[in-house]
């Protein structure tokens, strides 16, 4: 990806990059010669130390006002940072709802805004938004997450339209349930809300709609992100690319 004759290595910013999908993406991009910056609330330094030449940015992306004046020089932006809260609408804490939207909609907007001038000047940019099957479908008790991911889908399409004439693509990656701490940490809440034993949540809730009955692996998501960041994906823009085991085929 960065083997262009006489060109400096491309630079990528991966949010939520210290673990899970984010670290898998950072690791995959770094292996292609991209200079990666891992942005995360915790663990960024430790994660960066595991990758040759990677940089760390410890940041709370819900502190959105601090992001408004940024000017960032990255060629690839992977908006991956996310969080989950499961509750009925009438019981959903408004502060938690707003925080999820700050992290998963407002922060991506501000980071895209900060990166676009550099991308436009270079005539190249790749914006990859890690959405979800919940950016295309809804599930009960996830009003903040579902609405945030739907908003991210719309933002991604607008950026694709604006960025196209400047060599900038913008796409969403839409995995189903991925084998990460984010998924594991919601099993107890799902069991309580649905009246199930925790051992039943995976088969009865998380994998119920999928044709392929297993969790997505972070490395699988990273492989798709790597491709969308490449020169070969220059005509892929404004899309969403599902990795949900057939869930959204229904």
C-alpha positions in Angstrom: 0.0 0.0 0.0 2.9 2.4 0.7 5.3 1.0 -1.9 4.8 3.9 -4.4 8.2 4.9 -5.8 9.6 7.9 -4.1 6.6 8.4 -1.9 6.6 8.7 1.8 4.6 6.1 3.8 0.9 6.8 4.1 -0.3 7.6 7.6 -3.4 6.2 9.3 -5.4 7.2 12.4 -7.3 4.3 14.0 -9.7 5.3 16.8 -10.4 2.7 19.5 -7.2 1.2 18.3 -5.9 -0.3 21.5 -7.9 -3.5 21.4 -10.4 -5.5 19.5 -11.3 -4.5 15.9 -9.3 -1.3 16.2 -6.0 -3.0 17.1 -6.6 -5.7 14.4 -7.0 -2.9 11.8 -3.9 -1.0 13.1 -1.9 -4.2 13.0 -3.0 -5.0 9.5 -2.3 -1.5 8.1 1.1 -1.4 9.8 2.0 -4.7 8.2 1.5 -3.0 4.7 3.9 -0.3 5.6 1.4 2.4 6.7 2.5 4.6 9.6 -0.3 4.1 12.2 -1.4 6.2 15.0 -3.5 4.4 17.6 -6.0 6.7 19.4 -7.8 5.4 22.5 -8.9 6.5 25.9 -6.7 3.8 27.6 -3.9 1.5 26.4 -2.8 3.5 23.3 0.8 3.6 24.4 1.0 -0.1 25.1 -0.8 -1.0 21.9 1.5 1.2 19.8 4.6 -0.3 21.4 3.5 -3.7 19.9 3.6 -2.3 16.4 6.9 -1.2 14.8 6.9 2.5 14.3 3.4 3.1 15.5 2.4 6.3 17.4 -0.1 6.7 20.3 -2.7 9.3 21.0 -4.4 9.1 24.3 -7.7 10.9 23.9 -11.2 11.0 25.2 -13.2 11.3 22.0 -16.4 12.2 23.8 -14.8 15.5 24.7 -15.9 16.8 21.4 -15.2 20.5 21.8 -11.5 19.7 22.1 -11.6 18.2 18.6 -13.1 21.2 16.9 -9.9 23.0 16.1 -7.8 20.1 15.0 -5.9 19.9 11.7 -4.7 16.3 11.1 -2.4 15.0 8.4 -3.6 11.5 7.9 -4.2 9.7 4.6 -6.4 7.0 6.1 -8.9 7.5 8.9 -10.6 4.5 10.5 -13.4 5.6 12.8 -13.8 2.6 15.0 -14.2 3.8 18.6 -17.5 2.7 20.0 -19.4 1.8 23.2 -22.6 0.0 24.0 -25.5 0.5 26.5 -28.5 -1.8 26.5 -31.8 -0.6 28.0 -35.4 0.0 27.1 -36.0 3.5 25.7 -38.0 4.6 28.7 -35.2 3.6 31.0 -32.3 4.8 28.9 -30.1 7.3 30.7 -30.1 10.5 28.6 -26.4 11.2 29.5 -25.4 7.8 28.3 -27.4 8.3 25.1 -25.7 11.6 24.4 -22.2 10.2 25.2 -22.7 7.4 22.7 -23.7 9.8 20.0 -20.7 12.0 20.8 -18.3 9.1 20.5 -19.9 7.4 17.4 -21.2 10.3 15.4 -19.9 13.7 16.5 -16.3 12.6 17.0 -16.1 10.9 13.5 -17.5 14.0 11.9 -14.9 16.2 13.7 -12.0 13.9 12.8 -13.2 13.7 9.2 -13.4 17.5 9.1 -9.9 17.7 10.5 -8.4 15.3 8.0 -10.1 16.4 4.7 -7.9 19.4 4.0 -4.8 17.3 4.0 -6.5 14.5 2.0 -7.7 17.0 -0.6 -4.3 18.6 -0.9 -2.7 15.1 -1.5 -5.5 14.1 -3.9 -5.9 10.9 -1.9 -7.9 9.9 1.2 -9.6 6.8 2.6 -12.2 7.3 5.3 -13.4 4.0 6.7 -16.2 4.1 9.3 -16.7 0.9 11.3 -20.5 0.8 11.5 -22.5 -2.3 12.2 -25.3 -4.4 10.9 -27.2 -2.1 13.3 -26.4 0.7 10.9 -28.8 -1.2 8.5 -31.1 -3.0 10.9 -32.6 -2.3 14.4 -32.7 -4.4 17.6 -34.8 -3.6 20.6 -33.1 -2.0 23.6 -30.3 -0.4 21.6 -31.8 3.0 20.7 -28.5 4.9 21.2 -26.3 2.5 19.3 -28.7 1.9 16.4 -29.5 5.6 15.9 -25.8 6.5 16.1 -24.8 3.9 13.5 -27.6 5.0 11.2 -26.3 8.5 11.5 -22.8 7.4 10.8 -24.0 5.8 7.6 -25.5 9.1 6.4 -22.4 11.0 7.3 -20.2 8.5 5.4 -22.4 8.9 2.2 -22.2 12.7 2.3 -18.4 12.6 2.7 -18.2 10.2 -0.3 -20.1 12.7 -2.4 -18.0 15.7 -1.3 -14.7 13.8 -1.4 -15.0 12.0 -4.7 -13.7 14.9 -6.9 -10.6 15.1 -4.6 -9.6 11.4 -4.6 -11.2 10.7 -1.2 -13.4 7.7 -0.7 -15.7 7.1 2.3 -17.3 3.8 3.2 -18.8 1.9 6.1 -17.9 -1.6 7.2 -20.9 -3.4 8.8 -20.0 -6.4 10.9 -22.4 -8.4 12.9 -21.4 -9.4 16.4 -17.6 -9.5 16.6 -15.6 -11.4 19.2 -14.6 -8.4 21.3 -15.0 -7.1 24.8 -17.8 -4.8 23.6 -19.9 -7.9 22.7 -18.9 -9.9 25.7 -19.7 -7.1 28.1 -23.3 -6.8 27.0 -24.2 -10.5 27.5 -25.3 -10.0 31.1 -27.5 -7.0 30.1 -29.0 -8.9 27.2 -29.8 -11.9 29.5 -31.5 -9.7 32.1 -33.6 -7.8 29.6 -34.7 -10.8 27.6 -35.2 -13.1 30.6 -32.6 -15.6 29.4 -29.6 -17.4 31.0 -26.3 -15.8 29.9 -25.4 -19.0 28.1 -28.5 -18.6 25.8 -27.7 -15.1 24.7 -25.3 -16.0 21.9 -27.6 -18.5 20.1 -31.0 -16.9 21.0 -30.2 -13.2 20.5 -26.8 -12.5 18.9 -26.7 -15.2 16.2 -30.4 -15.7 15.8 -30.7 -13.8 12.5 -27.4 -14.8 11.0 -27.1 -17.7 8.5 -23.5 -18.3 9.6 -23.7 -19.2 13.3 -20.6 -17.8 14.7 -19.1 -14.5 15.8 -17.1 -12.4 13.4 -13.3 -12.3 14.1 -11.6 -8.9 14.4 -9.0 -10.0 11.9 -11.8 -10.5 9.3 -13.0 -7.0 9.8 -9.4 -5.8 9.5 -8.9 -7.6 6.2 -11.9 -5.6 4.7 -10.6 -2.4 6.2 -7.2 -3.0 4.6 -8.7 -3.5 1.2 -10.9 -0.4 1.4 -7.8 1.6 2.4 -5.9 0.4 -0.7 -5.4 1.9 -4.1 -7.5 -1.0 -5.5 -10.6 0.4 -3.8 -10.5 3.7 -5.5 -14.0 3.2 -7.1 -15.6 1.9 -3.9 -17.1 4.9 -2.2 -20.4 5.8 -0.5 -21.1 2.1 0.2 -21.6 -0.2 3.2 -20.0 -3.6 3.2 -21.6 -6.2 5.4 -19.8 -8.9 7.3 -22.8 -10.2 9.2 -23.1 -13.9 8.2 -26.2 -13.2 6.2 -28.2 -11.3 8.8 -29.0 -8.3 6.5 -30.0 -10.7 3.7 -33.3 -11.2 5.5 
